[in-house]
Amino acid sequence: MVNFNEEGLNILSLDRFYMRYASLVSVYRRVESTSKRLEKTHVLASFLKEVPAAELETVILLLQGRLFPPWDPRTLGFSTALAVKAIAVASGETERKVTSLWKKEGDLGKVAGLLVGKKKQATLVTKELDAKDVFLTLQKFPGMEGKGSVDLKVKSLAALLGHASAEEARFLIRTVLETLRVGIAEGTLRDAICWAYLNPEMNYNMEKNDIEFPDENGREAYNALIAAVQQAYDRCNDYAAVAKAAKSGVAALRGISLELGVPIRVMLAQKEQSVEAGMDRVGRPAALEYKYDGFRMQVHKERDAITIFTRRLENVTQQFPEVVDAAKEHVEAETAILDCEAVGFDPATGKYTPFQHIGQRIRRKYDIDKLREQLPVELNVFDLLYLDGEELLDTGFEKRRELLERILRRPLLKRIKLSTLLLTGSTAEAERFYKESLAAGNEGIMCKSLSGKYQPGGRVGHMVKVKPVLDTMDLVIVAAEWGEGKRSGWLTSFTVACRDETGEFLAIGKVGTGLKELEREGGVTFQQVTDLLRPAIVAEHGREVTFDPALVLELAFEEIQRSPAYASGYALRFPRVVNLRDDRSPEDITTLDEVRRAFEHQRGR
């Protein structure tokens, strides 16, 4: 028998093969109950030490509220309406009763706990849920299609709920709705894997909530182990695979490599206020590139097989057949992974068009041939991560660019080409290049260190972007209100948030200006945003609605002000919606550090 020593819960009992779901729920509760990141890490690490190897993949995914790795295109697609039906079936209550209690409590998971837990007490059901049973049952949902599939999903979830305790029911519903929200950030899980399996020479002092090292060498060794876990994750984008490797040691971690067809998170730039400041930051001479107003594409080439991913790791190969053809014909390599920007252009004039004109192509899966003619894109290739069996993440940018120029020797304007680049140490030359980029309809320029490595998912200091003014931010919607009067039925007054270094979302203001009531007015409509937000609803209190952070807006504003009214400590003055950035994930949004720096810059100005 193996015990989870923190609470004495049996992970395995002698007559069971799989881990109890109750053990996992106990971890959810403990992590949810503390705001201390190190304490969360300690709880997770203590738990992971006792998880059998055969169940590790299941457990790691469920700890993240996932059933599939982040790059897997499958989603449960289970709406709150279906969850209400399942709770009603499992509890014997009416759907109206479930919905009424949901509006009162504001949390459908809590409602499930109240109703299902009460039913289980009354019927004295004794069968306990296995974590593996829960995992395998839910994993089947994306494959349930056709006539009767909705009823089958509802019955399958209701069957699980019928054997669940109140707390198990609460987290089952949260998992099904993909809104676990217990506070397990990526960095916390990374550190827990290190603590559990790599035995760093350190001690977690719970009373002080601090890590103690025997000496400075211990701290350095610890940092190296954390880096090894991070580097492994950077290459596979799957903490389940990382945990399995870490259990075998550092050597196994270092054996994880890039895999064609599996996307990695793109490297992100920080912001600078001027060309000179950007060059000073990355070092001179610097590589300067046009900053295009398009969307990121990661193109994987394996001979004639081309796969295209967005920065949100979505597979959009089907939506961009012209990019597939261009990569086949013009990339002279057997295997390669390219980092690119797809930029829209007017087929009549050849001039670049803003992102909002072509953003719809990411989501559309029908009328592809018509769209490619109406909204064509040009692929601007600016980085190379993998070439003919060799990883290039740790290779400096100058060398990566040199290799890129070798394999893209036959560029074709308006189909596929190298990004426009200038190598210079001169501020005057850089300023001219910057003005040329703006005149061509671009957003500004990128400044890159010649020796900079490629750091997936990182917002690095050796690559910065320079735009005319810091007057827009990418922020995620976390709450809203149902409209009244002529806006009845639409969500309005959106609360938006930035992200801090721990991954927490912090409100920075409300916005309603900039959205349109009618589609013919052009731009983003209230109906469009409402439709996109409905699946992300996690709670409603009267007119007030809260969401799992999912939908990103680009906002313009006049000024940043200090404000105790919002968790970020700041507020945007006169914000307005510029664009819907559904090509970006909540992890890519403006950070609190960027908000602080922009605030300080405007004060100095």
C-alpha positions in Angstrom: 0.0 0.0 0.0 1.3 3.4 -0.9 0.3 6.4 1.2 0.0 10.1 0.3 1.9 11.2 3.4 0.4 14.7 3.5 -3.1 13.6 4.4 -2.8 9.8 4.8 -5.0 9.1 1.8 -4.5 5.8 0.1 -3.4 6.4 -3.5 -3.7 2.6 -4.2 -5.5 0.1 -2.1 -4.8 -3.6 -2.2 -8.0 -4.5 -4.1 -7.7 -1.7 -6.7 -5.5 -1.3 -9.7 -6.0 2.4 -10.3 -5.5 5.5 -8.1 -8.6 6.8 -6.4 -10.1 9.9 -7.9 -10.6 11.1 -4.4 -6.8 11.3 -3.9 -6.6 13.6 -6.9 -9.5 15.7 -5.6 -7.7 16.1 -2.3 -4.8 17.6 -4.1 -7.1 20.0 -6.0 -8.6 21.1 -2.7 -5.2 21.7 -1.0 -3.7 23.6 -4.0 -6.9 25.7 -4.3 -6.9 26.6 -0.6 -3.5 28.4 -0.7 -2.3 31.4 -2.6 1.4 30.6 -1.8 3.1 29.3 -4.9 5.8 27.4 -3.0 3.2 25.7 -0.8 1.3 24.6 -4.0 4.6 23.3 -5.4 5.2 21.3 -2.2 1.8 19.7 -2.2 2.1 18.7 -5.8 5.6 17.4 -5.4 4.6 15.3 -2.4 1.8 13.8 -4.3 3.8 13.1 -7.5 6.4 11.2 -5.6 3.7 8.6 -4.8 2.0 8.3 -8.2 2.7 5.0 -9.9 4.6 5.3 -13.3 1.7 3.7 -15.1 -0.7 6.5 -14.0 1.7 9.5 -14.3 0.5 10.7 -17.7 -3.1 10.5 -16.6 -2.4 12.4 -13.4 -0.3 15.1 -14.9 -3.0 15.9 -17.5 -5.8 15.9 -14.9 -3.8 18.2 -12.6 -3.8 20.7 -15.5 -7.5 20.2 -16.1 -6.7 18.5 -19.4 -7.5 15.3 -21.2 -5.1 15.9 -24.0 -1.7 17.7 -24.4 -2.0 21.4 -25.3 -1.1 20.8 -28.9 -3.7 18.1 -29.4 -6.6 19.5 -31.5 -9.2 17.5 -29.6 -11.4 19.3 -27.1 -14.3 18.0 -25.0 -16.7 20.6 -26.4 -19.0 20.0 -23.4 -21.3 23.0 -22.9 -22.7 24.3 -19.7 -26.2 23.3 -21.0 -25.1 19.7 -21.3 -23.5 19.8 -17.9 -26.8 21.0 -16.5 -28.5 18.0 -18.1 -26.0 15.6 -16.7 -26.3 17.0 -13.2 -30.1 16.7 -13.4 -29.9 13.1 -14.5 -27.4 12.1 -11.8 -29.2 14.0 -9.0 -32.8 13.3 -10.0 -33.6 17.0 -10.0 -35.1 19.0 -12.8 -32.9 21.0 -15.2 -34.8 24.1 -14.0 -33.8 23.4 -10.4 -30.1 22.9 -11.5 -30.2 26.2 -13.5 -31.8 28.1 -10.7 -29.3 26.9 -8.1 -26.5 27.7 -10.6 -27.7 31.3 -10.8 -27.7 31.5 -7.1 -24.3 29.9 -6.4 -22.5 31.1 -9.5 -20.5 27.9 -9.9 -21.9 24.9 -11.8 -19.3 22.7 -10.1 -20.5 23.7 -6.7 -24.1 23.0 -7.8 -23.1 19.5 -8.8 -21.5 18.9 -5.4 -24.6 20.1 -3.6 -27.1 18.0 -5.6 -25.1 14.9 -6.5 -23.5 14.7 -3.0 -26.9 14.8 -1.4 -28.3 12.1 -3.7 -25.3 9.8 -3.0 -25.7 10.2 0.7 -29.4 9.2 0.4 -28.7 6.1 -1.7 -25.6 5.0 0.2 -23.7 4.3 -3.1 -20.4 2.7 -2.1 -18.5 2.3 -5.4 -15.5 4.7 -5.6 -14.3 6.4 -8.7 -10.9 5.6 -10.2 -8.9 8.5 -11.7 -8.2 6.3 -14.8 -11.9 5.6 -15.3 -12.7 9.3 -15.2 -9.9 10.1 -17.6 -10.8 7.4 -20.1 -14.5 8.2 -20.0 -14.0 11.9 -20.7 -11.3 11.2 -23.3 -14.0 9.5 -25.5 -16.2 12.5 -25.7 -14.5 14.2 -28.8 -15.0 10.9 -30.7 -18.7 10.7 -30.0 -20.4 12.1 -33.1 -23.6 11.6 -35.0 -27.1 10.7 -34.0 -27.4 10.0 -30.3 -23.9 11.3 -29.4 -25.2 14.1 -27.2 -27.4 11.8 -25.1 -24.5 9.4 -24.8 -22.2 12.1 -23.5 -24.8 13.2 -21.0 -25.4 9.7 -19.8 -21.6 8.9 -19.5 -21.0 12.0 -17.4 -24.1 11.3 -15.3 -22.9 7.8 -14.6 -19.6 9.2 -13.3 -21.4 11.8 -11.2 -23.6 9.0 -9.8 -20.6 7.5 -8.1 -19.0 10.8 -7.1 -18.8 12.4 -3.7 -19.8 16.1 -3.4 -16.2 17.3 -3.9 -15.5 14.8 -6.7 -18.6 16.0 -8.5 -17.5 19.6 -8.2 -14.1 19.0 -9.9 -15.6 16.5 -12.4 -17.8 19.3 -13.7 -14.9 21.8 -13.7 -12.8 19.3 -15.7 -15.5 18.6 -18.2 -16.1 22.3 -18.8 -12.3 22.7 -19.0 -12.3 25.3 -16.2 -10.4 23.6 -13.4 -9.0 26.8 -12.0 -7.2 25.5 -8.9 -4.1 27.6 -9.4 -1.7 25.2 -10.9 0.4 27.4 -13.2 2.9 26.0 -15.6 5.9 27.1 -13.6 4.4 25.5 -10.4 4.0 22.2 -12.1 7.5 22.4 -13.6 9.0 23.0 -10.2 7.0 20.2 -8.6 8.3 17.8 -11.2 11.8 18.8 -10.3 11.2 18.5 -6.5 9.5 15.1 -6.9 11.9 13.3 -9.2 15.3 15.1 -9.5 16.0 15.4 -5.7 17.4 18.9 -5.6 19.5 19.7 -2.6 17.0 22.0 -0.9 14.4 22.0 1.9 11.0 23.7 1.8 10.4 25.5 5.1 6.6 25.5 5.4 6.5 28.0 8.3 8.6 30.5 6.4 7.2 29.5 3.0 10.7 29.6 1.7 13.3 27.3 0.1 16.5 26.7 2.1 19.8 25.6 0.5 22.8 24.1 2.2 25.0 26.7 0.4 25.2 28.7 -2.8 26.3 25.7 -4.8 23.0 24.1 -3.8 21.1 27.0 -5.3 23.0 26.9 -8.5 22.4 23.1 -8.8 18.7 23.6 -8.1 18.5 26.3 -10.8 20.2 24.0 -13.3 17.7 21.2 -12.6 14.8 23.6 -13.0 16.3 24.7 -16.3 16.6 21.1 -17.5 12.9 20.5 -16.8 12.0 23.8 -18.6 14.2 22.9 -21.6 12.5 19.5 -21.9 9.1 21.1 -21.8 10.2 23.7 -24.4 10.9 20.9 -26.8 7.8 18.7 -26.4 5.1 21.0 -24.9 3.8 18.2 -22.8 4.3 18.0 -19.0 3.1 14.4 -19.0 6.1 13.4 -21.2 8.4 15.6 -19.1 7.3 14.0 -15.8 7.9 10.5 -17.2 11.4 11.4 -18.4 12.2 13.2 -15.1 11.3 10.1 -13.2 14.2 8.4 -15.0 16.6 11.3 -14.3 18.3 14.3 -16.0 19.8 12.3 -18.8 16.3 11.2 -19.9 15.1 14.8 -19.8 17.9 15.9 -22.0 16.9 13.2 -24.4 13.6 14.9 -25.2 13.9 16.7 -28.5 11.7 18.5 -31.1 9.3 16.3 -33.0 8.0 17.2 -36.4 4.3 17.7 -36.4 4.3 18.6 -32.7 4.2 22.4 -32.3 6.2 24.3 -29.7 5.3 27.7 -28.2 6.7 30.6 -30.1 9.3 33.0 -28.7 7.8 36.4 -27.8 9.3 39.9 -27.8 9.4 42.6 -25.2 8.6 46.2 -26.0 10.9 49.2 -26.2 10.0 52.9 -26.6 12.4 53.9 -29.4 14.7 52.4 -32.0 17.8 53.5 -30.1 16.6 52.0 -26.9 15.8 48.7 -28.7 19.3 48.5 -30.3 20.9 49.4 -26.9 19.0 46.6 -25.3 19.8 43.8 -27.7 23.4 45.0 -28.5 25.1 46.5 -31.5 25.3 45.5 -34.3 21.7 44.3 -34.3 19.4 42.5 -36.7 16.4 44.6 -37.5 13.3 43.2 -39.2 10.0 44.6 -40.4 7.3 43.9 -37.8 4.3 42.7 -39.9 0.7 43.2 -39.0 -0.3 39.5 -39.5 -0.3 36.4 -37.4 2.3 33.9 -36.5 2.6 30.6 -38.3 4.9 27.7 -37.3 5.4 25.6 -40.4 6.6 22.0 -40.1 8.0 20.3 -43.2 8.7 16.6 -43.4 9.5 16.0 -47.1 6.2 16.7 -48.8 4.1 16.7 -45.6 3.4 20.2 -44.4 1.7 21.0 -41.1 0.9 24.6 -40.0 0.2 25.7 -36.5 -0.8 29.1 -35.0 0.8 30.6 -32.0 -2.0 29.1 -30.0 -0.8 25.6 -31.2 -3.9 25.1 -33.4 -3.5 23.1 -36.5 -4.6 25.3 -39.5 -3.1 23.3 -42.3 -6.5 22.8 -44.0 -7.3 26.5 -43.9 -4.1 27.6 -45.8 -3.6 25.4 -48.8 -1.5 28.1 -50.5 1.0 28.1 -47.6 1.2 24.4 -47.9 2.0 24.6 -51.6 4.5 27.4 -51.1 6.4 25.5 -48.4 6.6 22.4 -50.5 7.9 24.3 -53.6 10.3 26.8 -52.0 11.7 25.4 -48.8 14.7 23.4 -50.0 15.1 21.0 -47.0 14.0 17.4 -46.2 12.8 18.4 -42.8 12.4 21.9 -41.2 10.5 23.9 -38.7 10.0 27.5 -39.7 8.8 30.5 -37.6 6.8 32.9 -39.9 4.3 35.7 -40.1 1.3 35.3 -42.5 0.4 38.8 -43.8 -2.7 39.6 -45.8 -2.7 41.6 -48.9 -5.3 43.1 -51.3 -5.3 40.9 -54.4 -6.2 43.9 -56.6 -3.5 46.3 -55.4 -0.9 43.9 -53.8 -0.8 46.2 -50.7 -0.7 44.7 -47.2 -3.9 44.7 -45.2 -4.4 44.9 -41.4 -4.8 41.7 -39.4 -8.5 42.1 -38.9 -9.1 41.6 -42.6 -7.5 38.1 -42.6 -8.0 36.9 -39.0 -11.2 35.2 -40.0 -9.3 32.7 -42.1 -7.9 31.0 -38.9 -11.3 29.8 -37.8 -13.0 29.1 -41.1 -13.0 25.5 -42.3 -15.4 25.9 -45.2 -15.2 27.8 -48.6 -11.4 27.6 -48.4 -10.8 28.2 -52.1 -13.1 31.2 -52.1 -11.3 32.7 -49.1 -7.8 32.2 -50.4 -8.8 34.3 -53.4 -10.6 37.0 -51.4 -8.1 37.1 -48.5 -4.8 35.8 -49.7 -1.7 35.7 -47.4 2.0 36.1 -48.0 4.3 34.0 -45.8 7.2 36.0 -44.4 9.8 33.6 -42.9 12.0 35.0 -40.2 13.4 32.1 -38.2 14.5 28.4 -38.4 14.2 26.1 -35.4 15.0 22.7 -36.9 16.8 21.6 -40.1 17.4 18.1 -41.5 17.5 16.4 -38.2 19.3 19.1 -36.2 17.7 21.3 -33.5 18.7 25.0 -33.7 17.1 26.4 -30.5 20.5 26.8 -28.9 22.1 28.3 -32.1 22.5 32.0 -32.3 20.1 34.0 -34.5 22.8 35.1 -37.0 23.6 31.5 -37.8 19.9 30.5 -37.9 19.3 33.3 -40.4 22.2 32.2 -42.5 20.8 28.7 -42.7 17.4 30.0 -43.5 18.7 32.0 -46.4 20.3 28.8 -47.8 17.1 26.8 -47.8 14.8 29.6 -49.1 16.7 30.5 -52.2 13.8 31.0 -54.5 11.5 33.3 -52.7 8.3 34.5 -54.5 6.7 37.8 -53.7 3.1 37.5 -52.4 3.6 33.8 -51.8 6.7 33.1 -49.6 9.7 35.2 -48.8 12.3 36.0 -46.2 11.4 38.8 -43.8 13.0 42.1 -44.7 16.1 42.4 -42.6 18.9 45.0 -41.9 22.1 44.3 -40.0 23.5 47.5 -38.5 24.9 49.2 -35.5 24.0 52.7 -36.7 21.0 54.4 -35.1 20.6 56.7 -38.1 20.3 53.6 -40.5 18.0 51.9 -38.1 15.7 55.0 -37.9 15.5 55.1 -41.7 14.7 51.4 -41.8 12.0 51.9 -39.2 10.3 54.7 -41.2 10.5 52.5 -44.4 8.6 49.7 -42.5 5.9 52.0 -41.3 5.5 53.5 -44.8 5.1 49.9 -46.2 2.1 49.5 -43.8 3.8 47.5 -41.1 3.5 47.9 -37.3 7.1 48.9 -36.7 10.3 46.8 -36.4 11.9 44.0 -34.4 15.4 44.4 -32.9 17.2 41.1 -32.4 20.5 40.1 -30.8 22.8 38.3 -33.3 23.7 35.8 -30.7 20.2 35.3 -29.2 19.0 31.8 -28.8 15.4 30.7 -29.5 13.5 30.4 -26.2 10.1 28.8 -26.8 7.2 30.6 -24.9 9.6 33.1 -23.4 9.2 36.9 -23.6 12.9 37.5 -24.0 15.1 40.6 -23.7 17.3 39.8 -26.7 14.3 40.4 -29.1 12.2 43.5 -28.7 9.6 45.2 -30.8 9.4 48.9 -31.5 6.1 50.6 -32.5 5.3 54.3 -32.9 3.4 54.5 -29.6 2.6 52.1 -26.8 -1.1 52.7 -27.2 -2.5 49.2 -27.5 -2.4 46.1 -25.2 -3.5 42.5 -25.7 -5.8 41.7 -22.8 -8.1 38.8 -21.9 -11.7 39.0 -20.9 -12.5 37.7 -17.4 -16.0 39.1 -16.8 -18.8 41.0 -18.4 -22.5 42.0 -17.9 -25.6 41.0 -19.9 -26.8 44.0 -21.8 -30.2 45.7 -21.4 -32.5 47.5 -23.8 -31.4 47.2 -27.4 -28.3 45.3 -26.3 -30.3 42.7 -24.5 -29.0 39.2 -25.2 -25.5 40.4 -25.7 -22.6 40.5 -23.3 -21.4 44.1 -22.6 -19.1 46.0 -20.3 -16.1 43.6 -20.5 -13.6 43.4 -17.6 -10.2 42.8 -19.1 -7.0 41.6 -17.4 -3.2 41.4 -17.9 -1.0 38.6 -16.6 1.6 38.6 -13.9 4.8 36.6 -13.7 3.0 33.7 -11.9 0.4 33.4 -14.7 -2.4 35.0 -12.6 -4.8 37.2 -14.5 -5.2 40.7 -12.9 -8.0 43.0 -13.9 -7.0 46.4 -15.4 -10.3 47.9 -16.5 -13.6 47.6 -18.3 -14.3 48.2 -22.0 -17.4 48.5 -24.2 -16.4 51.2 -26.6 -15.2 50.1 -30.1 -17.6 47.1 -30.5 -20.3 47.4 -33.1 -24.0 46.5 -32.9 -24.5 45.6 -36.5 -22.2 43.5 -38.7 -22.6 45.8 -41.6 -20.9 48.6 -39.6 -17.6 46.6 -39.9 -15.3 45.6 -37.0 -15.9 43.4 -34.0 -19.6 43.1 -33.0 -21.2 42.5 -29.6 -22.8 39.4 -31.1 -19.5 38.0 -32.3 -17.8 38.4 -28.9 -20.9 37.0 -27.1 -20.9 33.9 -29.2 -17.2 33.3 -28.6 -17.5 33.8 -24.8 -20.5 31.6 -24.2 -18.5 28.4 -24.0 -16.1 30.0 -21.5 -18.8 31.0 -18.9 -18.1 29.6 -15.5 -20.5 31.6 -13.3 -23.4 34.0 -13.4 -24.8 36.3 -10.7 -27.8 38.1 -12.1 -26.4 40.2 -15.0 -22.8 39.6 -14.0 -20.9 36.8 -15.7 -17.4 35.5 -15.2 -15.3 33.5 -17.7 -12.4 31.2 -17.9 -9.8 33.5 -19.5 -9.8 32.5 -23.2 -10.7 35.4 -25.5 -8.1 38.1 -26.2 -8.9 41.7 -27.3 -6.5 44.3 -28.6 -7.3 47.5 -26.8 -6.3 51.1 -27.5 -6.3 53.7 -24.7 -5.3 57.2 -23.9 -3.4 56.8 -20.7 -2.5 54.3 -17.9 -3.5 55.4 -14.4 -2.8 53.9 -11.0 -6.0 52.5 -9.5 -6.7 50.5 -6.4 -10.0 49.5 -7.9 -8.4 46.7 -10.0 -6.1 43.8 -8.9 -3.3 45.0 -11.3 -3.1 48.3 -9.5 -3.6 50.1 -12.8 -6.5 51.2 -15.0 -6.7 52.1 -18.7 -8.2 55.6 -19.4 -10.7 55.6 -22.2 -10.0 52.1 -23.5 -11.6 51.0 -26.8 -11.6 47.7 -28.7 -9.4 47.8 -31.7 -9.4 44.1 -32.7 -10.3 40.6 -31.7 -7.0 38.6 -31.4 -8.2 35.1 -31.6 -4.8 34.1 -32.9 -3.4 34.7 -29.5 -3.7 32.7 -26.2 -4.1 34.1 -22.7 -0.5 33.2 -22.1 0.6 35.7 -24.8 -1.2 38.8 -23.4 0.4 41.9 -22.1 2.2 41.3 -18.8 2.0 43.3 -15.6 5.7 44.2 -16.0 4.9 45.7 -19.4 2.1 47.7 -18.0 4.4 49.1 -15.3 7.1 50.0 -17.8 4.6 51.7 -20.1 3.2 53.6 -17.1 6.7 54.8 -16.1 7.5 55.8 -19.7 4.3 57.9 -20.1 5.1 59.7 -16.8 8.6 60.5 -18.1 7.3 61.6 -21.4 
